[in-house]
């Protein structure tokens, strides 16, 4: 997209917003008091290869628009439950979210009109439903404003995004995947590349406008290592960044593949654990995953306005929720950490509010939450964490989450402290989690308040300091118990760039965390079954 095109699109959006607010009048029905459009243009490139052959290659360009139509007034409107339930793909408006990508601006005007018409009808229906519910249920948020009123802001951060040479990347993934043939135990695998350029245009009836251009690039190795006994290990390595120059070279890919093959061989010979409860040492990336799942989602302020959520930390402001040597904040305005890009970076959120630092936990004490323009306290202002991915209502989400400590130990000192903890507890061994691929958590009050992390590589450390690899376990736990059992922390921090899924869709997030030592954490057995061997050899096996 050219800059002149972006400015022209915003002009059309502003004109249609003004026309809609002035024109929508239905007898005995509420009028819209606030309207906004978030128009996204996404250009997407992807290719993947297996064993030296190109498997897929695609290039697409699309636009979509999230339209926020609020009826009533800033004090009371149709949005309930913090917006967590406003994400149905069965609503009429869902079919009008796609926008035209080329041609006459009249096509865009028509698309915006049709989307706005549908969203207004749904807003009126939601308002009537919300009012009818007060005949049965008390609205616990009635004392809070529905939406924060803000002065107009201008966020203009246009930049030309770099070209993506698909011919180069197709050849690159083919060349790298050809290396798989050196390792017969890798019975399946691929090397894939993805690039996404997002141009986000925002306009509202308050006068706020915004232009933001965000690039994302990902290179991924995925392999299936099959042992002689039929145990399958799905291993991988990912690079998810905002600058192409951070992507690995072919020699780095080859080195990573050798390491993955070596890890597969060690896992094949490793003992399987069925369960464990005791001391656990989480390397920086798995530690960041635990903090994201056990803590981060429960500090999303939108959940405090939902009657169906567990509200784990609602009444703990000013109370100690972590050891005093730990602090946590979230700051999407930061673009990199120690030279590595952060994919959770953005300049303004999906409600048009500048991103800013949210101080969550200071020296172990809970100080605040991630917030949107739907206040969770009187006179509270948004700290720019409202985000969505497509048609869902933006809710408070993590961006760049930083875990910090005033008592960080070197890697060697932390390992020594872990061995000492194993001895102190009289445990036969402790578990070290070296790599984890993802996790999930439940936050609803009608669900178990728990989280799970998918362990990819782990080892056990004995009281005498010996270490051996293990397989077959994931870490689980309840949030308060897990984070309060942290007894030591590392000095070195690592970046984990990934995608996070929640009610408002899948979004890029970054976690910067040191290693964490937890006095007691549970591990449970993975749900896996061994495979039978292949009926005949892979083509290049000797």
TORFIRO-364107 format. One line per field, with one value per residue (C-alpha): residue number from 0; z, y, x. Coordinates in Angstrom, 2 decimals. Layout:
<tortors>
nr = NUM|...
up = Z|...
north = Y|...
east = X|...
</tortors>
This chain:
<tortors>
nr = 0|1|2|3|4|5|6|7|8|9|10|11|12|13|14|15|16|17|18|19|20|21|22|23|24|25|26|27|28|29|30|31|32|33|34|35|36|37|38|39|40|41|42|43|44|45|46|47|48|49|50|51|52|53|54|55|56|57|58|59|60|61|62|63|64|65|66|67|68|69|70|71|72|73|74|75|76|77|78|79|80|81|82|83|84|85|86|87|88|89|90|91|92|93|94|95|96|97|98|99|100|101|102|103|104|105|106|107|108|109|110|111|112|113|114|115|116|117|118|119|120|121|122|123|124|125|126|127|128|129|130|131|132|133|134|135|136|137|138|139|140|141|142|143|144|145|146|147|148|149|150|151|152|153|154|155|156|157|158|159|160|161|162|163|164|165|166|167|168|169|170|171|172|173|174|175|176|177|178|179|180|181|182|183|184|185|186|187|188|189|190|191|192|193|194|195|196|197|198|199|200|201|202|203|204|205|206|207|208|209|210|211|212|213|214|215|216|217|218|219|220|221|222|223|224|225|226|227|228|229|230|231|232|233|234|235|236|237|238|239|240|241|242|243|244|245|246|247|248|249|250|251|252|253|254|255|256|257|258|259|260|261|262|263|264|265|266|267|268|269|270|271|272|273|274|275|276|277|278|279|280|281|282|283|284|285|286|287|288|289|290|291|292|293|294|295|296|297|298|299|300|301|302|303|304|305|306|307|308|309|310|311|312|313|314|315|316|317|318|319|320|321|322|323|324|325|326|327|328|329|330|331|332|333|334|335|336|337|338|339|340|341|342|343|344|345|346|347|348|349|350|351|352|353|354|355|356|357|358|359|360|361|362|363|364|365|366|367|368|369|370|371|372|373|374|375|376|377|378|379|380|381|382|383|384|385|386|387|388|389|390|391|392|393|394|395|396|397|398|399|400|401|402|403|404|405|406|407|408|409|410|411|412|413|414|415|416|417|418|419|420|421|422|423|424|425|426|427|428|429|430|431|432|433|434|435|436|437|438|439|440|441|442|443|444|445|446|447|448|449|450|451|452|453|454|455|456|457|458|459|460|461|462|463|464|465|466|467|468|469|470|471|472|473|474|475|476|477|478|479|480|481|482|483|484|485|486|487|488|489|490|491|492|493|494|495|496|497|498|499|500|501|502|503|504|505|506|507|508|509|510|511|512|513|514|515|516|517|518|519|520|521|522|523|524|525|526|527|528|529|530|531|532|533|534|535|536|537|538|539|540|541
up = 0.00|-0.82|1.70|-0.54|-0.70|3.09|3.52|0.92|2.66|5.98|4.32|3.10|6.54|8.28|5.85|6.26|10.07|10.08|7.73|9.78|13.12|11.67|9.63|11.80|13.34|14.24|16.25|19.84|19.30|20.75|18.56|18.09|20.28|19.14|15.91|14.76|11.89|12.07|8.48|8.03|4.79|5.01|2.44|3.07|1.61|2.51|1.20|2.58|1.42|2.28|1.39|-1.24|-2.95|-2.80|-1.20|-1.13|-2.32|-2.03|-2.07|-1.07|-0.32|1.59|3.60|6.48|8.78|12.43|12.99|16.57|16.77|20.31|21.14|24.25|25.84|27.47|30.77|29.56|26.24|24.79|25.55|28.39|30.09|29.18|25.49|25.95|24.31|21.30|18.91|17.17|13.53|13.17|13.35|10.12|10.24|10.06|6.35|5.72|7.45|4.21|2.29|-1.39|-2.10|-5.35|-7.57|-6.97|-3.49|-3.99|-3.50|-0.11|0.81|0.03|2.03|5.05|4.82|4.74|7.63|9.69|9.04|10.27|13.28|14.31|14.21|16.31|18.80|19.29|19.81|22.36|24.18|24.49|25.66|28.24|29.56|29.77|31.81|34.56|35.28|36.52|37.31|39.04|36.86|39.06|36.76|36.78|38.85|36.14|32.88|29.81|27.72|28.40|26.58|25.08|23.23|19.58|18.88|15.69|15.26|11.93|11.74|8.04|6.70|3.53|4.30|2.69|-0.36|0.08|-2.45|-2.75|-5.33|-2.84|0.05|-2.06|-3.03|0.56|2.12|-0.60|-0.03|3.75|3.71|1.45|4.50|6.09|3.93|6.08|9.03|8.31|11.78|10.75|8.95|8.20|8.36|6.65|6.50|6.10|5.66|6.26|5.93|6.79|6.24|8.18|7.43|10.03|9.52|12.35|12.45|14.95|15.45|18.28|15.62|16.34|13.27|13.00|10.46|11.45|9.32|11.00|9.39|10.70|9.44|10.56|9.61|11.10|11.14|12.08|12.29|13.34|14.88|15.14|17.43|16.82|19.58|17.84|20.05|18.00|18.98|17.32|17.55|16.00|15.97|15.23|14.41|14.66|14.13|12.68|10.60|7.77|8.67|11.93|10.07|10.17|7.43|5.77|7.92|11.06|9.78|9.17|12.64|14.22|12.33|13.62|17.14|16.69|15.40|18.36|20.75|19.12|19.66|23.32|23.84|22.24|24.84|27.73|30.49|30.46|33.48|34.22|36.80|39.13|41.92|43.26|42.46|38.85|37.07|34.03|31.43|30.30|27.48|29.42|32.39|30.20|29.06|32.66|33.55|30.42|31.12|34.93|35.48|32.31|31.22|34.75|34.66|31.57|32.90|30.54|32.48|35.62|33.90|33.04|35.48|34.09|34.86|37.92|38.91|40.46|41.28|41.46|45.22|45.55|44.50|46.92|48.04|47.46|44.63|43.70|45.71|46.53|44.15|41.05|39.02|35.87|33.39|29.85|27.34|23.65|22.76|22.95|19.58|20.64|23.56|23.48|19.68|19.14|17.74|19.74|17.77|20.53|19.60|18.32|18.58|19.13|20.07|18.32|20.12|18.90|22.20|22.33|23.69|26.99|29.87|32.25|35.66|36.80|39.68|41.50|43.94|44.24|44.90|42.47|41.13|38.17|35.16|31.37|30.44|27.56|27.29|29.29|32.83|35.61|38.24|38.55|36.74|35.29|31.90|29.21|29.02|25.35|25.53|23.59|20.75|18.31|15.17|12.87|13.78|17.55|19.99|21.25|24.82|27.03|25.84|26.53|24.16|25.39|28.85|30.85|33.94|35.99|39.16|41.63|42.67|39.42|39.62|36.97|35.14|37.23|40.54|39.69|38.89|42.17|44.04|42.29|43.34|46.90|46.81|45.66|48.60|51.04|50.04|50.08|46.56|44.37|41.62|40.22|36.72|34.39|31.52|28.60|25.89|25.74|22.65|24.00|26.66|27.63|30.62|31.84|33.54|33.83|37.28|36.14|34.97|36.89|37.55|35.99|33.26|31.14|29.31|26.47|27.25|24.26|25.99|29.69|31.92|35.52|37.86|40.74|44.20|43.15|40.17|37.46|34.65|32.19|29.61|30.21|28.06|28.23|30.58|30.54|33.39|34.98|38.01|39.61|39.09|42.63|43.94|41.01|41.07|44.86|44.88|42.90|45.10|42.80|39.44|36.78|35.64|31.88|30.06|26.71|24.24|23.31|20.29|19.61|18.87|21.69|21.29|23.39|22.94|20.60|18.32|17.74|18.20|18.23|21.73|23.25|26.67|28.08|31.09|33.09|34.26|37.29|40.05|41.54|44.80|43.77|40.45|38.98|35.76|34.11|31.45|27.80|25.90|23.40|21.94|20.14|16.42|14.52|12.34|8.64|6.35|4.28|4.57|3.75|0.21|1.26|4.23|3.72
north = 0.00|3.49|6.31|8.32|5.31|5.00|8.67|8.41|5.34|7.20|10.10|7.70|6.06|9.40|10.55|7.34|7.50|11.07|10.17|7.11|8.94|11.76|9.56|6.53|7.35|4.65|5.57|4.22|2.74|4.02|6.12|5.41|7.65|6.30|4.67|3.59|1.65|-0.39|-1.24|-3.78|-4.57|-7.80|-8.99|-12.57|-14.75|-18.40|-21.33|-24.71|-27.56|-31.19|-33.14|-30.64|-30.28|-27.23|-28.22|-24.93|-21.37|-18.59|-14.84|-13.18|-9.69|-8.90|-6.22|-6.46|-3.98|-4.14|-1.69|-0.69|0.73|1.66|2.70|4.46|6.67|6.60|5.78|2.83|1.01|-2.44|-4.08|-6.59|-9.02|-6.96|-7.75|-11.32|-12.82|-10.45|-12.79|-14.90|-15.78|-16.43|-12.75|-11.15|-8.63|-11.39|-11.81|-8.11|-7.87|-8.43|-5.22|-4.57|-4.32|-2.30|-0.11|2.65|4.12|3.71|-0.02|0.69|3.10|0.45|-2.19|0.12|1.07|-2.56|-3.54|-0.54|-1.24|-4.82|-3.82|-1.18|-3.68|-6.11|-3.35|-2.47|-6.14|-6.48|-3.35|-4.72|-8.08|-6.42|-4.35|-7.39|-9.29|-6.66|-8.00|-11.20|-10.42|-7.52|-5.75|-5.76|-3.20|-0.67|1.77|1.87|3.85|1.71|3.40|5.94|9.25|10.45|13.47|13.04|11.63|11.48|8.39|8.66|6.17|5.39|3.56|1.65|-2.04|-3.98|-6.18|-9.95|-11.97|-15.12|-16.71|-16.48|-17.94|-20.79|-21.79|-21.32|-23.68|-26.28|-26.19|-26.40|-29.20|-31.29|-31.77|-33.99|-36.86|-37.10|-38.27|-41.40|-41.26|-38.01|-39.67|-36.45|-32.79|-29.44|-26.05|-23.21|-19.45|-16.93|-13.17|-10.85|-7.11|-5.43|-1.88|-0.75|2.33|3.67|6.40|7.28|9.80|11.32|12.49|10.00|8.74|6.32|4.71|1.84|-0.54|-3.74|-6.54|-10.11|-12.88|-16.49|-19.35|-22.74|-26.24|-29.01|-32.65|-36.00|-38.17|-41.82|-44.13|-47.84|-48.55|-46.45|-43.37|-40.25|-36.91|-33.76|-31.30|-27.96|-24.60|-21.28|-17.78|-15.21|-11.62|-8.23|-7.78|-10.08|-9.69|-11.56|-14.72|-17.50|-18.38|-21.81|-22.82|-21.91|-24.06|-27.00|-26.62|-26.47|-29.61|-31.49|-30.44|-31.55|-34.93|-35.31|-34.35|-36.95|-39.65|-38.68|-38.65|-42.09|-43.47|-41.47|-42.90|-41.98|-40.35|-40.76|-38.00|-35.82|-33.29|-31.51|-28.93|-27.69|-25.42|-23.65|-22.28|-18.69|-19.52|-22.14|-19.75|-17.02|-19.47|-20.23|-16.53|-15.89|-18.69|-18.70|-14.95|-12.87|-13.89|-13.31|-9.72|-8.87|-6.26|-7.11|-10.34|-8.37|-7.07|-10.57|-12.41|-15.74|-15.19|-16.40|-12.94|-14.55|-11.25|-8.83|-8.24|-8.47|-4.94|-3.87|-7.46|-9.66|-12.13|-12.94|-13.15|-9.68|-10.05|-10.25|-7.51|-7.73|-5.05|-5.01|-2.39|-2.76|0.54|-1.14|-2.52|-4.62|-6.12|-6.45|-6.22|-8.76|-7.57|-7.98|-9.06|-7.77|-4.21|-1.70|2.08|2.27|-0.38|-1.43|1.24|4.01|4.45|4.91|1.86|2.46|0.68|-1.11|-1.68|-4.96|-6.25|-4.27|-6.06|-8.86|-6.54|-6.33|-2.77|-2.94|-4.67|-4.55|-2.22|-1.03|1.86|-0.15|0.92|-1.61|1.16|4.70|7.29|4.53|5.21|2.73|1.79|0.82|-2.97|-3.45|-5.89|-8.16|-10.08|-9.94|-9.55|-9.99|-7.13|-5.93|-6.96|-6.39|-8.58|-8.89|-7.24|-7.28|-8.83|-8.33|-10.35|-8.72|-9.56|-7.76|-11.02|-12.74|-15.55|-16.63|-19.88|-21.76|-20.31|-21.02|-24.66|-25.00|-23.50|-25.99|-28.95|-27.62|-27.35|-30.98|-32.02|-29.84|-31.47|-34.95|-35.44|-38.21|-35.63|-32.35|-31.58|-29.05|-27.87|-26.80|-26.18|-25.90|-25.23|-23.63|-23.78|-23.12|-21.97|-21.71|-18.51|-19.00|-19.45|-22.54|-24.21|-25.50|-22.63|-24.35|-24.06|-26.48|-26.19|-28.51|-29.65|-30.48|-31.16|-31.80|-33.47|-34.56|-33.48|-35.72|-34.60|-35.31|-32.94|-35.60|-34.73|-37.01|-36.37|-37.58|-37.71|-37.95|-35.14|-31.71|-29.22|-28.36|-26.45|-23.88|-20.27|-18.94|-21.99|-22.07|-18.43|-18.26|-21.25|-19.38|-19.39|-18.24|-16.57|-16.35|-13.33|-13.94|-13.16|-14.47|-13.34|-15.65|-14.37|-16.32|-16.21|-16.15|-17.18|-15.87|-14.56|-11.76|-14.05|-15.02|-12.18|-11.81|-11.47|-11.35|-12.50|-11.55|-13.69|-15.13|-18.75|-19.55|-22.10|-23.38|-25.30|-27.48|-27.95|-30.86|-32.74|-35.11|-37.79|-36.83|-38.48|-40.43|-43.94|-45.61|-46.22|-49.42|-49.38|-48.59|-51.59|-50.64|-48.19|-44.50|-44.09|-42.87|-45.21|-47.42
east = 0.00|1.21|1.06|-1.28|-3.62|-3.62|-4.53|-7.29|-8.73|-8.79|-10.65|-13.33|-13.53|-13.93|-16.61|-18.61|-18.31|-19.62|-22.47|-23.44|-23.49|-25.62|-27.96|-28.78|-32.12|-34.66|-37.79|-37.73|-34.27|-30.97|-28.69|-25.00|-22.84|-19.46|-18.27|-14.83|-13.29|-10.10|-9.18|-6.39|-4.61|-2.67|-0.18|0.88|3.63|4.27|6.26|7.30|9.50|10.18|13.32|14.45|11.07|8.79|5.50|3.55|3.98|1.42|1.02|-2.25|-3.50|-6.67|-8.43|-10.84|-12.52|-13.51|-16.38|-17.18|-20.71|-21.77|-25.32|-26.55|-23.90|-20.48|-22.14|-24.22|-24.06|-24.72|-21.36|-21.51|-19.15|-16.11|-16.65|-15.42|-18.51|-18.63|-16.87|-19.51|-18.91|-22.64|-23.58|-24.77|-21.92|-19.29|-19.99|-19.31|-15.92|-13.88|-13.22|-12.32|-8.58|-8.57|-10.74|-13.24|-13.61|-17.35|-16.81|-15.22|-18.02|-20.62|-18.73|-18.43|-22.11|-23.23|-20.96|-22.06|-25.75|-25.38|-23.29|-25.83|-28.71|-26.68|-25.79|-29.47|-30.32|-27.49|-28.70|-32.23|-30.90|-28.65|-31.55|-33.81|-31.19|-31.43|-34.92|-33.24|-29.61|-27.87|-25.31|-22.21|-20.55|-23.41|-21.31|-18.62|-18.73|-19.28|-16.58|-13.86|-14.25|-10.99|-9.67|-8.73|-5.26|-3.22|-1.03|0.75|3.61|3.61|6.66|7.37|7.63|10.51|10.13|9.81|11.81|9.71|11.99|14.84|12.81|11.41|14.94|16.08|13.52|14.13|17.87|17.54|14.97|17.20|19.46|16.78|18.02|21.14|19.03|16.92|15.33|13.66|10.77|8.90|9.66|9.48|11.11|8.63|8.73|5.95|5.84|2.96|2.81|0.01|-1.08|-3.62|-5.77|-7.93|-10.56|-13.29|-16.06|-13.99|-11.53|-8.74|-6.88|-4.00|-1.68|0.59|2.70|3.87|5.94|6.26|8.53|8.78|11.06|10.32|11.81|9.39|10.45|9.05|11.75|10.69|12.66|13.16|10.62|7.98|8.15|7.51|9.04|7.76|10.60|11.23|12.92|11.25|12.45|9.63|10.83|9.95|13.11|14.19|17.86|17.18|16.18|18.79|21.26|21.27|24.27|22.26|19.39|21.73|23.24|19.77|18.75|21.80|20.91|17.29|18.41|20.77|17.95|15.70|18.33|18.71|14.95|14.66|17.09|15.63|13.41|9.73|8.13|4.45|4.10|6.13|5.65|8.68|11.36|11.40|13.86|12.43|14.85|14.01|11.56|9.55|9.61|8.12|5.45|4.50|4.27|2.18|-0.30|-0.44|-0.24|-0.61|-4.11|-5.40|-4.15|-6.22|-8.61|-11.48|-11.94|-12.78|-15.94|-17.17|-19.41|-18.20|-14.51|-12.61|-11.24|-8.16|-6.42|-9.38|-9.20|-5.41|-4.36|-1.64|-1.12|1.92|1.29|4.90|8.12|9.47|12.40|10.16|8.45|6.31|5.27|3.89|5.01|4.02|5.70|9.14|10.28|13.27|15.17|18.96|18.95|16.17|12.84|9.63|6.54|4.25|5.21|2.62|2.20|-1.56|-4.07|-7.28|-9.33|-7.01|-5.15|-1.37|0.41|2.12|3.75|1.41|2.99|1.49|3.60|6.30|8.60|6.05|3.09|0.14|-0.09|-2.47|-3.98|-3.89|-6.74|-8.91|-11.37|-13.91|-12.89|-12.41|-12.36|-13.68|-11.53|-9.36|-7.80|-6.81|-3.14|-3.49|-3.88|-7.15|-6.46|-8.28|-7.39|-10.45|-14.14|-13.89|-14.36|-10.96|-10.27|-7.22|-4.35|-0.64|1.84|5.46|5.57|8.78|9.70|12.46|14.34|16.58|18.26|19.17|21.73|24.19|23.37|25.94|24.75|21.10|21.89|23.78|20.82|18.54|20.69|20.68|16.86|16.62|18.78|16.84|13.55|15.06|13.72|15.16|15.66|14.35|13.11|14.67|12.47|14.68|12.07|8.29|6.20|3.05|0.41|-3.15|-5.12|-8.70|-9.81|-13.58|-15.09|-16.99|-13.75|-10.78|-8.35|-5.36|-2.74|-0.73|2.60|3.58|7.13|9.29|12.64|13.32|15.89|16.16|18.92|19.95|21.18|24.77|24.43|24.12|21.70|19.89|17.21|13.65|10.52|6.76|5.67|3.99|3.85|0.52|-0.64|-2.88|-1.77|-1.45|0.38|2.79|3.91|4.13|6.49|9.17|12.27|15.09|15.54|18.23|20.15|20.04|16.77|15.55|12.90|10.04|8.11|4.93|1.20|-1.35|-4.97|-7.87|-11.41|-10.31|-8.30|-4.68|-2.19|1.60|3.04|6.52|7.67|11.08|11.89|14.78|14.93|12.78|13.25|9.99|10.03|7.11|5.38|3.46|4.16|1.75|2.11|1.69|-1.18|0.89|0.97|3.90|3.65|4.32|7.42|7.20|6.76|9.81|12.70|12.71|14.19|17.67|18.21|21.26
</tortors>
